[in-house]
């Protein structure tokens, strides 16, 4: 015993008849997720595998792992004491606006800025196309997909790599603020994986922007903790407002309205 290093004491080697890797963690048990974690947390950035593809792929992996019926039941229980969630699930609003609708809003408004970003960068109008949700959780995922790009404007997370960090950490904090821990854990797991890869890749490959990445994390956390449940909000009623005005209307607070992550993101993306 004395010859075992102190920090290695207490390890117990368990026996199993399984012919494959098995763990008490459903995440460790998933081969696709193990491969995703190894790739996305350790790799360098490159044009052959654009950063947005990572979040799309991990979302599919996590969806396959999750029990939608269980999460629906958790949301049904949560709505009994969460009035905002209850209203969200009762209304089941789905966006139907078009790019032409957004073009009609005045310059400087949320709707017009959103239009210009979509048009200039040839982004898809909605990450998740409108469909008839199969349940509470499927509906929540639909709305999260429809509002993600708008969250960039509302929390001032630029449409760049480190801007995604701001948006992602704001979302994580807001989920854990407005939902019970167990439900928040289910709703946040996709975003956690999508966000944590930025920190590990910065540490391993882009130390020049270490402070910028942490600043993005702190900016996002500040917004998520200080704000109302903006993740469940309808954004169409604020399209005519400026971003600052829209934040007040939606109860979004502690936003750094002047921060710009463009230069740091170019370094993180390997473009500078």
N, C-alpha and C positions, 0 to 999 in steps of 0.2 A: 504493500500500500504506500509506503513512504517513497518508493521510487516513481510513483505516478504524479505527474505535474498537478499542482493544486487545482488549476482550472479545468483539468480533464477528469477529475474525480466525480463519481456519481453516475457515469454513463452505464446504462443497462442495455445489453445486446439481446433483442427479442428474437425468438424463433418463429418461423412461419412456414407453412406448407405451400404458400403461394409461389407460383413460378414467375410472377411479374412483380414489379415494384408496387408496394402497398403501404399506405400510411393512414393515420387518423385524420389527415387533412384531405378534403376532397380536391383542393387545388393542386396539391403535390401529386395526387393520384392521376391527374389528367395529363396525358402525354403531349397533347397539343398546347396546353398552357405552359408546361415545362419548356417546350421548345420556344414558345413565344417569349417567355421571361428571359431565357438565355440569350436569345437573339436581340430583343428590343432593349434590354437593360445593359448589354455589353458592347453592342456594335457601334461603329462610327456611322455618321450620316453620309448618305450618298444618293445621287439621282436615280440609281437603279432600284431603290426601295424608299420612296418618298415617305416622310414622317407621318402624314395623315393615314397612310395605309395601316399603320400599327394599331391605331385606335379602332379602326373599322374591323380589323381581324380579331382583336381581343374581345370586342363586343360580341361577335358571333360565337366565340369560344365560351364566354361566360353565359350567354343566353342558352346554349346547349346544356350547360351544367345546372342551371337554376330550375327550381320547381315553381312554375308560374302559379299553380293552384294554391300553393302554400303562401306565396307572396301576396296573392289576391286576398287570401283570408287575413293576413296580417294588415293589409291596407283597410279592409272592411272593419276590422277591430279598431284600428287607429282613427278612422274617421269619426268614431263615436265621441272622441274627446278632442278632435282636431278640426275646428270649424272651417279652416281654410282648405284642408284636404277634402272635407265633406262637400264643400261647394264646388271644388275642382272636379270631383268624381260625379257629382250630380249633373253639372252642366255638360261635361264631356265635349267641350269646344274643340273644333279642329279648324286650323287655318285653311283658307281657300283663295287667298289673294294671289295675284299674278305680278309679273315683273312690270307690266304696264300700269297696274294699280299703284305700285311704289313710285313710278316715275312721275305721277301726278302730284306728289307731295313737294312742298317748297324747299329750295336749297337750304342746307343746314339742319333740316329736320331728320329725325330718326329714319323715317320711311325713305327719304331721298338719299341719305348717306348709305343706307342699306342697299338701295337700288344701285348706286354707283359702284359699291364694292362688288356686288354680284356681276354687274355688267363688265366692269374693267378686268376682273380676274376670271370671268367665265365660270363662276361658281354655280353649282346646282341650287335652285331656289330653295328647296327643302331636302335635307339629308334623308329624311324618311317620308316618302310620298303618302298622301292621305289614303287611309283605308279604314275599314270597319274593325275596330279593336276587338280582340277576343275576350278581354277582361281588363281589370283595373291596371295591372302592371303593363300589359301590352299598350294600353292607352297612354300611360305615363311615358313609356319609351317613345311612342309616337310624338308626343308633345316635346319631349327633350330633344328629339331630332329636329323638330320644326323650329324650335326657339334657340338652338345652340349659337348660330351666327349672330342673332340679335343680342345674345348675352355678351358677345365681344364688344358691342357698342355700349351696352348698359354698364358694364363694369370697367370699361376702358382697357380691355385686353386687346392689343393690336391683332390684326389678321396676319400674324406671323408666329413662329415657333414659341417664343417666350410669352407671347400674348395668350397662347393656349394654356400656359402654366397659370396665368392670372385667372382665366376663366375656369379652369379645372379646379383650382384650390378654392375659389369662391364657391363653386358648386358643392364641393365636399363639405366645407364648413357650414353652408346653408342647410344641407341635408341633415347633418348631425345636430344642428340647432333646432330644427323644426319637426323632427321625427324622433320616435323612440330609438334607442341605440340598436336594437335588433333589426328593426325595419330599415333604418338608415344604413346599416351594414350591408343589407341586400341591395339597396338602391344605389349605393356608392361604389360597389366593388369594381364595376367597369371603369368608372372615372379614376379610381385609385390606381389601377394598373396603367391606364393611359397617361396619368400625370407623373408617376414615380420614375418612369424611364427617362424623363428629362433631367432629373437630378443625377442619376447614375451616369448617364452619358456625358453630362457636363463634367463630373468629377474625373472620369476616366480619360476623356479626350479633348475637352474644351475648357481648361482651367482659366483661360482668359476671361470667361464670362461667369465664373463661379458666383461672384457677388451679384451680377445681374440676374442670375437664375434665382438666387435666394430672395432678391428684392421682389421678383415676380411672385414667388410663393407668398411672401409676407403681404404684398398688395392684395392678392386674391383672398387670403385668409381674413384680412381686415374687413373686406367687403362682405364676405359670407357671414361672419360673426355679427356684424353690426346691422344687417339688413333684414327686412321682412322676408317672407317666403316668396321671393321673386321668381323662383323656379317654376312656380305654379301659376304665374300671372299670364293674363292675356296682354299681348303687346300691341295689337292693332289699335286700341284706343289712345296710344301715345305716339303713333307714327307721325302725327303732325307737330309734335313737340321737339325741341332741341334735346340732345342727350342729357344735359343738365336738368332740364325741366322734367324729362321722362323719369329720371332717377328719383326725383322728389315724388312724382305721382305714384311710382311703383314701390316706394319705401326702400330704395337702394341707397346705402349710406357708406361713408368712409372711402369713397372712390378717389384715387389719385388721378385727377383729370388732365394732368400735364405730362405724365410719364409716357415715354416712348421707347419701345424695345426693338425698334427696327434695326439699328446698327448691331446690337448684341445678337439678334437673331441671325443676321447674315454671317457672323462668326460661327455661331452654333450650327448653322446649316452647311458650313464649309465653303461659303461663297466669298469670304473675305479673310 
